[in-house]
Amino acid sequence: MKFLSTRGQTPPHSFTEAVATGLAPDGGLFVPETLPRLTPADLAALAPLPYPALTHALLSRFATDIPEGTLRALVEKSYTRFDHPDIAPIVRLDGTVSVLELFHGPTLAFKDFALQLLGNLYEYQCERHGGTLNVLGATSGDTGSAAIHGLLGKPRVNIFIAYPDGRTSALQERQMACTGAPNVHALAVEGTFDDAQRALKELFADQPFRVRHRLSAVNSINIARILAQCAYYLHAWLRLPEAERGATEFVVPTGNFGNVLAGWLLQKMGVPIRGFRVATNQNDILHRLFTTGDYRVGEVRPSLAPSMDIQVSSNFERYLYYTLGGDTARVREIMETFARTGRYRFEHFDPDTLRSSRCDDAEIPVLIRETYRRHGYIADPHTACAFKDLSKDGPSLILATAHPAKFPETIRDAIGLTPTHPSLEALKQRPLVRQRVPATAAAIRARIEAAA
């Protein structure tokens, strides 16, 4: 299978080429040339498989340039560091509400599902082709730590993670800046996540620098991340009671749109998921889009759910590509207008099977408290946003995106309890190793060159 750019001005890439490249050279995002169709017979055959085998079966439809046995081994290796036998367990709270726990990986966040695999794919590519890779990512919280722990200590791979200084939780920062690994570079930038992401996109647009230093992207702009995340939607859907599968709404806390896009793409492959709700915090660009058709950048407001403190949702471009029927010229026009003006107004915006909700900081502690009171369940601040506006028309499956112990102060203030986790407690004894830099491409370029 080949992968195309959403902007139509990059030659087709193989899966491994698309993974290594990250952002397409024309500024677009890679998408599969076709989405495979999962028939009822396919779904029945996949249903009994354990998580790693199911992930391999799904990815093998896309990663056609990796030998079958090699891909299977890479996938199997990627899920050995999860602390629950089901990898992604479903917890039933009552007759209509369940939680899909996606925080049992090494950094206690849903991004481990894709980034453990991506780290192994990068290692495979370096072994296969020789040379080194410099992996770049911008994070508002969990992406950075998950990416770092996917590449920790791997030879021939350096990782540079830019995050907004003072705008992640203390434990999120420690997961990035306390590893002690020489190939890890934690860059605390002056500004917001969007400032960091803008600087990295500028670096990727510098083709000579990009080629010379073999840059690759670890953010959800990397197609491998989206495809790996499709697997936990499929795994969860197959484990719902059969009578509920077609009636269940998946409720997804999201800022950069990658998490919900993975489920939506699986739906387009033929899995009869009823629909999705995009649960945003007070940085609600996606909620405003889905309710008004107005895609407009606002000011980033620091919140109790910092991983969603985003105003430019990168993966929206992939969603746009599919909703426009693959019209790359139209995608280019819209994205160029948005980049130039910070806004695009859709006159006839159809959200398809997506709806949205918004949760501000005053509501998050209330939702944490109410969820604990009703169900005895502790939700982290991001997951708490998903408990607002639950469907009254059928069951809801909420994606729990992070372990509550990553946000102890917010949980303690809400319910008087302080959740802990052994891996996080150990981090408190380690020194922070970070580099403060301006949120500019020049400053980050200098760090990469110094490490070369």
C-alpha positions as semicolon CSV with decimal commas, in nm:
position;residue;x (nm);y (nm);z (nm)
1;M;0,000;0,000;0,000
2;K;0,113;0,355;-0,077
3;F;0,055;0,671;0,127
4;L;-0,043;1,006;-0,022
5;S;-0,021;1,362;0,105
6;T;-0,343;1,543;0,193
7;R;-0,210;1,833;-0,019
8;G;-0,140;1,623;-0,328
9;Q;0,207;1,755;-0,413
10;T;0,426;1,477;-0,274
11;P;0,498;1,149;-0,460
12;P;0,343;0,836;-0,305
13;H;0,543;0,686;-0,016
14;S;0,559;0,334;0,122
15;F;0,456;0,279;0,484
16;T;0,812;0,286;0,617
17;E;0,894;0,592;0,405
18;A;0,586;0,774;0,536
19;V;0,676;0,681;0,895
20;A;1,036;0,799;0,856
21;T;0,930;1,123;0,683
22;G;0,651;1,213;0,929
23;L;0,523;1,537;0,776
24;A;0,489;1,524;0,396
25;P;0,736;1,754;0,215
26;D;0,450;1,964;0,074
27;G;0,332;2,041;0,428
28;G;0,046;1,792;0,420
29;L;-0,017;1,475;0,620
30;F;0,015;1,121;0,488
31;V;-0,300;0,913;0,444
32;P;-0,344;0,562;0,300
33;E;-0,423;0,560;-0,071
34;T;-0,727;0,347;0,016
35;L;-0,893;0,242;0,339
36;P;-0,930;-0,137;0,360
37;R;-1,280;-0,271;0,414
38;L;-1,345;-0,480;0,726
39;T;-1,635;-0,713;0,649
40;P;-1,854;-0,886;0,910
41;A;-1,656;-1,204;0,840
42;D;-1,329;-1,016;0,902
43;L;-1,460;-0,880;1,231
44;A;-1,573;-1,225;1,343
45;A;-1,225;-1,363;1,270
46;L;-1,058;-1,078;1,460
47;A;-1,284;-1,098;1,766
48;P;-1,100;-1,373;1,961
49;L;-0,752;-1,231;1,908
50;P;-0,555;-1,086;2,202
51;Y;-0,451;-0,722;2,173
52;P;-0,107;-0,762;2,009
53;A;-0,233;-1,016;1,753
54;L;-0,532;-0,798;1,666
55;T;-0,304;-0,493;1,623
56;H;-0,075;-0,691;1,394
57;A;-0,371;-0,814;1,187
58;L;-0,492;-0,456;1,138
59;L;-0,152;-0,299;1,069
60;S;-0,053;-0,570;0,822
61;R;-0,313;-0,422;0,585
62;F;-0,112;-0,096;0,578
63;A;0,253;-0,185;0,651
64;T;0,286;-0,399;0,340
65;D;0,657;-0,324;0,292
66;I;0,757;-0,482;0,626
67;P;0,800;-0,862;0,623
68;E;0,511;-1,036;0,800
69;G;0,726;-1,198;1,069
70;T;0,917;-0,876;1,136
71;L;0,599;-0,674;1,177
72;R;0,453;-0,932;1,412
73;A;0,768;-0,923;1,627
74;L;0,769;-0,542;1,637
75;V;0,406;-0,533;1,746
76;E;0,451;-0,804;2,008
77;K;0,749;-0,620;2,156
78;S;0,551;-0,295;2,172
79;Y;0,296;-0,425;2,422
80;T;0,523;-0,603;2,671
81;R;0,547;-0,305;2,906
82;F;0,174;-0,267;2,982
83;D;0,070;-0,355;3,338
84;H;-0,278;-0,499;3,268
85;P;-0,333;-0,838;3,103
86;D;-0,603;-0,694;2,875
87;I;-0,372;-0,407;2,767
88;A;-0,679;-0,184;2,721
89;P;-0,942;-0,303;2,974
90;I;-1,304;-0,192;2,977
91;V;-1,444;-0,096;3,320
92;R;-1,822;-0,101;3,353
93;L;-1,949;0,184;3,572
94;D;-2,324;0,125;3,534
95;G;-2,575;-0,002;3,281
96;T;-2,499;0,267;3,024
97;V;-2,152;0,405;3,100
98;S;-1,821;0,221;3,061
99;V;-1,458;0,337;3,055
100;L;-1,187;0,217;2,819
101;E;-0,868;0,249;3,024
102;L;-0,580;0,349;2,799
103;F;-0,328;0,434;3,071
104;H;-0,166;0,101;3,154
105;G;0,149;0,164;2,947
106;P;0,490;0,279;3,072
107;T;0,402;0,651;3,088
108;L;0,042;0,600;3,204
109;A;-0,118;0,768;2,900
110;F;-0,300;0,655;2,586
111;K;-0,014;0,771;2,367
112;D;0,194;0,471;2,478
113;F;-0,016;0,253;2,246
114;A;0,123;0,421;1,936
115;L;0,458;0,548;2,059
116;Q;0,591;0,218;2,193
117;L;0,529;0,085;1,842
118;L;0,669;0,392;1,667
119;G;0,988;0,368;1,871
120;N;1,034;0,009;1,758
121;L;0,963;0,103;1,396
122;Y;1,232;0,372;1,411
123;E;1,481;0,125;1,559
124;Y;1,397;-0,125;1,284
125;Q;1,453;0,138;1,014
126;C;1,791;0,242;1,158
127;E;1,903;-0,122;1,172
128;R;1,780;-0,182;0,817
129;H;1,928;0,127;0,652
130;G;2,206;0,232;0,888
131;G;2,267;0,591;0,987
132;T;2,082;0,787;1,254
133;L;1,744;0,954;1,301
134;N;1,661;1,277;1,481
135;V;1,304;1,250;1,602
136;L;1,118;1,574;1,681
137;G;0,794;1,633;1,863
138;A;0,595;1,910;2,027
139;T;0,382;1,823;2,326
140;S;0,125;1,978;2,556
141;G;0,181;1,695;2,803
142;D;0,161;1,322;2,741
143;T;0,294;1,290;2,384
144;G;0,643;1,394;2,487
145;S;0,686;1,147;2,770
146;A;0,533;0,861;2,569
147;A;0,759;0,937;2,271
148;I;1,066;0,957;2,491
149;H;0,990;0,626;2,660
150;G;0,935;0,465;2,322
151;L;1,287;0,565;2,217
152;L;1,469;0,560;2,550
153;G;1,828;0,449;2,503
154;K;1,776;0,322;2,149
155;P;2,100;0,344;1,950
156;R;2,125;0,577;1,650
157;V;1,809;0,769;1,748
158;N;1,804;1,111;1,917
159;I;1,473;1,256;2,033
160;F;1,399;1,626;2,084
161;I;1,072;1,711;2,258
162;A;0,958;2,074;2,280
163;Y;0,700;2,154;2,547
164;P;0,561;2,482;2,686
165;D;0,762;2,574;2,994
166;G;0,539;2,579;3,302
167;R;0,229;2,459;3,115
168;T;0,251;2,084;3,170
169;S;0,191;1,911;3,500
170;A;0,501;1,867;3,719
171;L;0,490;1,489;3,676
172;Q;0,444;1,513;3,299
173;E;0,761;1,725;3,286
174;R;0,949;1,481;3,507
175;Q;0,860;1,194;3,274
176;M;1,033;1,388;2,996
177;A;1,324;1,547;3,179
178;C;1,431;1,288;3,439
179;T;1,524;0,990;3,221
180;G;1,901;1,039;3,233
181;A;1,924;0,896;2,879
182;P;2,184;1,070;2,659
183;N;1,966;1,046;2,348
184;V;1,680;1,242;2,511
185;H;1,660;1,622;2,480
186;A;1,378;1,790;2,673
187;L;1,328;2,145;2,539
188;A;1,124;2,376;2,762
189;V;1,011;2,646;2,522
190;E;0,895;2,997;2,604
191;G;0,535;3,003;2,485
192;T;0,248;2,766;2,417
193;F;0,218;2,423;2,258
194;D;0,106;2,589;1,935
195;D;0,422;2,804;1,936
196;A;0,636;2,490;1,975
197;Q;0,447;2,305;1,703
198;R;0,478;2,601;1,466
199;A;0,857;2,607;1,516
200;L;0,884;2,236;1,442
201;K;0,676;2,266;1,128
202;E;0,912;2,540;1,011
203;L;1,206;2,305;1,064
204;F;1,037;2,029;0,866
205;A;0,975;2,276;0,584
206;D;1,351;2,338;0,559
207;Q;1,420;2,049;0,321
208;P;1,804;2,066;0,314
209;F;1,821;2,069;0,696
210;R;1,556;1,799;0,720
211;V;1,744;1,566;0,484
212;R;2,088;1,641;0,629
213;H;1,982;1,557;0,984
214;R;1,727;1,285;0,891
215;L;1,439;1,446;1,079
216;S;1,124;1,253;1,158
217;A;0,807;1,356;1,340
218;V;0,671;1,180;1,645
219;N;0,354;1,387;1,685
220;S;0,020;1,252;1,569
221;I;0,102;1,397;1,228
222;N;0,289;1,064;1,189
223;I;0,056;0,818;1,018
224;A;0,187;0,522;1,221
225;R;0,043;0,678;1,535
226;I;-0,306;0,709;1,393
227;L;-0,311;0,354;1,255
228;A;-0,182;0,207;1,582
229;Q;-0,459;0,388;1,770
230;C;-0,724;0,241;1,542
231;A;-0,648;-0,093;1,707
232;Y;-0,777;-0,005;2,054
233;Y;-1,109;0,111;1,910
234;L;-1,145;-0,220;1,729
235;H;-1,036;-0,420;2,034
236;A;-1,287;-0,233;2,252
237;W;-1,575;-0,257;2,004
238;L;-1,527;-0,633;1,971
239;R;-1,541;-0,670;2,350
240;L;-1,865;-0,481;2,398
241;P;-2,178;-0,692;2,444
242;E;-2,297;-0,771;2,092
243;A;-2,630;-0,598;2,151
244;E;-2,450;-0,274;2,243
245;R;-2,191;-0,255;1,965
246;G;-2,399;-0,064;1,714
247;A;-2,559;0,159;1,980
248;T;-2,250;0,276;2,171
249;E;-2,109;0,625;2,138
250;F;-1,731;0,655;2,192
251;V;-1,653;0,966;2,398
252;V;-1,302;1,096;2,332
253;P;-1,111;1,370;2,518
254;T;-0,903;1,534;2,248
255;G;-0,710;1,847;2,154
256;N;-0,506;1,760;1,846
257;F;-0,788;1,546;1,696
258;G;-0,566;1,241;1,641
259;N;-0,732;1,023;1,905
260;V;-1,084;1,063;1,771
261;L;-0,968;1,053;1,407
262;A;-0,837;0,698;1,462
263;G;-1,181;0,578;1,565
264;W;-1,355;0,768;1,287
265;L;-1,123;0,608;1,028
266;L;-1,202;0,264;1,167
267;Q;-1,570;0,345;1,121
268;K;-1,495;0,435;0,758
269;M;-1,334;0,091;0,720
270;G;-1,669;-0,069;0,792
271;V;-1,685;-0,112;1,170
272;P;-2,042;-0,009;1,260
273;I;-1,964;0,230;1,545
274;R;-2,264;0,451;1,619
275;G;-2,067;0,774;1,657
276;F;-1,819;0,981;1,853
277;R;-1,824;1,279;2,084
278;V;-1,523;1,510;2,080
279;A;-1,479;1,621;2,442
280;T;-1,279;1,945;2,462
281;N;-1,168;2,160;2,752
282;Q;-1,194;2,540;2,755
283;N;-0,956;2,555;2,455
284;D;-1,249;2,462;2,240
285;I;-1,156;2,522;1,875
286;L;-1,299;2,181;1,781
287;H;-1,624;2,234;1,972
288;R;-1,671;2,570;1,802
289;L;-1,604;2,408;1,466
290;F;-1,855;2,128;1,515
291;T;-2,128;2,355;1,649
292;T;-2,085;2,661;1,424
293;G;-1,868;2,562;1,126
294;D;-1,617;2,830;1,230
295;Y;-1,258;2,703;1,254
296;R;-1,084;2,994;1,425
297;V;-0,768;3,020;1,635
298;G;-0,818;3,169;1,979
299;E;-0,586;3,241;2,268
300;V;-0,459;2,930;2,451
301;R;-0,587;2,939;2,808
302;P;-0,390;2,721;3,054
303;S;-0,625;2,468;3,209
304;L;-0,656;2,179;3,453
305;A;-0,646;1,947;3,150
306;P;-0,317;2,070;2,999
307;S;-0,274;1,804;2,732
308;M;-0,571;1,959;2,552
309;D;-0,443;2,319;2,572
310;I;-0,426;2,346;2,192
311;Q;-0,573;2,586;1,938
312;V;-0,448;2,430;1,613
313;S;-0,562;2,068;1,575
314;S;-0,319;1,916;1,327
315;N;-0,516;1,602;1,245
316;F;-0,817;1,802;1,138
317;E;-0,645;1,819;0,798
318;R;-0,680;1,441;0,753
319;Y;-1,047;1,457;0,848
320;L;-1,091;1,742;0,600
321;Y;-0,924;1,537;0,325
322;Y;-1,171;1,253;0,369
323;T;-1,480;1,469;0,407
324;L;-1,383;1,652;0,086
325;G;-1,354;1,322;-0,101
326;G;-0,976;1,347;-0,141
327;D;-0,987;1,689;-0,311
328;T;-0,627;1,792;-0,240
329;A;-0,657;2,130;-0,414
330;R;-0,945;2,221;-0,183
331;V;-0,749;2,101;0,120
332;R;-0,456;2,322;0,015
333;E;-0,684;2,621;-0,030
334;I;-0,845;2,580;0,313
335;M;-0,520;2,514;0,501
336;E;-0,341;2,803;0,330
337;T;-0,628;3,038;0,417
338;F;-0,624;2,914;0,777
339;A;-0,245;2,954;0,805
340;R;-0,265;3,307;0,666
341;T;-0,569;3,436;0,856
342;G;-0,615;3,201;1,153
343;R;-0,970;3,125;1,044
344;Y;-1,179;2,935;0,794
345;R;-1,557;2,950;0,781
346;F;-1,735;2,639;0,650
347;E;-2,071;2,740;0,513
348;H;-2,213;2,388;0,501
349;F;-2,012;2,194;0,757
350;D;-2,140;1,839;0,812
351;P;-1,977;1,672;1,115
352;D;-2,093;1,330;0,994
353;T;-2,101;1,097;1,298
354;L;-1,917;1,340;1,527
355;R;-2,060;1,567;1,792
356;S;-1,880;1,772;2,056
357;S;-1,886;1,917;2,405
358;R;-1,691;2,179;2,599
359;C;-1,580;2,168;2,961
360;D;-1,425;2,465;3,139
361;D;-1,199;2,461;3,444
362;A;-1,481;2,527;3,689
363;E;-1,659;2,213;3,571
364;I;-1,366;1,969;3,579
365;P;-1,342;1,929;3,961
366;V;-1,720;1,896;3,979
367;L;-1,716;1,615;3,722
368;I;-1,430;1,438;3,902
369;R;-1,623;1,463;4,228
370;E;-1,953;1,346;4,080
371;T;-1,791;1,053;3,899
372;Y;-1,623;0,941;4,221
373;R;-1,944;0,984;4,422
374;R;-2,161;0,790;4,177
375;H;-1,922;0,519;4,067
376;G;-1,625;0,515;4,304
377;Y;-1,411;0,582;3,996
378;I;-1,131;0,842;3,983
379;A;-1,104;1,014;3,646
380;D;-0,808;1,230;3,550
381;P;-0,894;1,591;3,443
382;H;-0,895;1,509;3,069
383;T;-1,115;1,203;3,109
384;A;-1,343;1,403;3,339
385;C;-1,429;1,631;3,045
386;A;-1,583;1,329;2,872
387;F;-1,834;1,273;3,154
388;K;-2,017;1,592;3,057
389;D;-2,315;1,566;2,823
390;L;-2,335;1,185;2,812
391;S;-2,576;1,047;2,556
392;K;-2,929;0,969;2,667
393;D;-2,994;0,764;2,354
394;G;-2,765;0,470;2,421
395;P;-2,453;0,344;2,596
396;S;-2,135;0,551;2,620
397;L;-1,777;0,424;2,619
398;I;-1,544;0,691;2,760
399;L;-1,177;0,678;2,662
400;A;-0,972;0,730;2,980
401;T;-0,660;0,893;2,842
402;A;-0,432;0,923;3,147
403;H;-0,384;0,780;3,495
404;P;-0,520;1,016;3,765
405;A;-0,189;0,995;3,955
406;K;-0,035;1,221;3,689
407;F;-0,254;1,508;3,821
408;P;-0,248;1,463;4,200
409;E;-0,322;1,823;4,297
410;T;-0,638;1,847;4,086
411;I;-0,766;1,512;4,214
412;R;-0,688;1,601;4,576
413;D;-0,868;1,934;4,545
414;A;-1,173;1,761;4,397
415;I;-1,217;1,456;4,621
416;G;-0,964;1,486;4,904
417;L;-0,763;1,185;4,787
418;T;-0,418;1,186;4,627
419;P;-0,371;0,902;4,376
420;T;-0,018;0,765;4,338
421;H;0,173;0,529;4,112
422;P;0,514;0,371;4,185
423;S;0,672;0,485;3,859
424;L;0,575;0,846;3,927
425;E;0,694;0,838;4,287
426;A;1,037;0,722;4,168
427;L;1,064;1,025;3,936
428;K;1,044;1,268;4,226
429;Q;1,392;1,166;4,338
430;R;1,561;1,226;4,002
431;P;1,715;1,554;3,879
432;L;1,548;1,751;3,600
433;V;1,761;1,771;3,286
434;R;1,602;2,023;3,048
435;Q;1,706;2,301;2,816
436;R;1,512;2,627;2,813
437;V;1,487;2,768;2,460
438;P;1,284;3,031;2,273
439;A;0,993;2,887;2,072
440;T;1,169;2,943;1,741
441;A;1,292;2,713;1,466
442;A;1,638;2,872;1,492
443;A;1,674;2,789;1,861
444;I;1,564;2,427;1,815
445;R;1,781;2,392;1,503
446;A;2,082;2,496;1,711
447;R;2,007;2,225;1,971
448;I;1,984;1,958;1,701
449;E;2,311;2,069;1,541
450;A;2,485;2,071;1,880
451;A;2,380;1,711;1,944
452;A;2,482;1,587;1,598
